[in-house]
Amino acid sequence: MSTPDLFTAVEIGDLQLKNRMVMAPMTRNRAAEGNVPQDMNAMYYRQRASAGLIITEASQVSAEGIGYPATPGIHNEEQVAGWRKVTNAVHEEGGRIFLQLWYCGRISHPDLLPDNQTPVAPSAIQPEGEAVTFEGMKPFITPRALQTDEIAGIVDQYRQAAALAKQAGFDGVEVHAANGYLLDQFLRDGSNQRTDEYGGNPENRMRLLNAVLDAVCETWPANRVGVRFSPENSFNSMSDSNPLEHFTYFISQLNGRGLAYLHVLEGDMMTQSRQLSYRALRDAYSGIYIANCGYDKDRGQASIANGDSDLIAYGVPFLANPDLVYRYQNNLELNEANQDTFYGGDETGYTDYPFIEESEVRLA
């Protein structure tokens, strides 16, 4: 039996993927008014449908979950219709696409929320840094700690969003429990100082994620649901006293669920450092493991060949190269990404990155 590589087909749950290259979720701030996906979003994802799997940009499960301007939602019929354009486009090209479910929590600002609400969090701890608002950057404020009896309402928002994602034609969903957003805020003890059943030991801190997964799996079979973690990422003012021990526990608790995959941001995206043994975390998980964070072709091939991962998620390379799979297969030069157009704007730096011409391939 040959050793798998980036271009080997793989099954996740009951889905057959044509390769092991995943388009990572990337916020691009290009939703239309009302946080509705629009035609250029459908074109963007259509162009990249050669990925084995696309995981969409994070999409808020409610108006209260918003944390950035012009990010798509999945909590009303207009958004469902917008997302259906995206899923139809990807499926027409033979691709597979999961929607990432998101609640920003304390990484928000009253300017972005209904009735200028105060953002919520597990604990009333003000994050360092600034929020992106329609009026520019503003300091994060101290969030309001969720009351115990409010948490069921958050879970219900995920339940409804999961059902709307199915209406929109997605192949599955990814629960975003990473990068300093609400579910991650509950998981990590630097942001969760609760004394009720949702705080304290790792079992309690995972209680909200478990409830969300139960709710999402009322609509989706477990093998169409993924989870994303970021054990040591300090982005959004996050920390944990013992990430290897705590996330080994969290990961081990997922094993009995039969999920589609575990998607791990390996390292700290702020410092580009990796202090944990991600092989140990990978070995703690019995299912499909997607590795993410600064991989190129060679590192991705080595990770899969060594059994360190099953699939590799690529962010910026897919952003700048809609035909990334083809370029990697043929060892072709990559487009350079324009960081000035990562967030917000129009088609420039979004759908205008060129595909490589066949003539260039023949000459290579």
Order of alpha helices (4+ residues) and beta strands (2+ residues): beta-beta-beta-alpha-beta-alpha-beta-beta-beta-beta-beta-alpha-beta-alpha-alpha-alpha-beta-alpha-beta-alpha-beta-alpha-beta-alpha-alpha-alpha
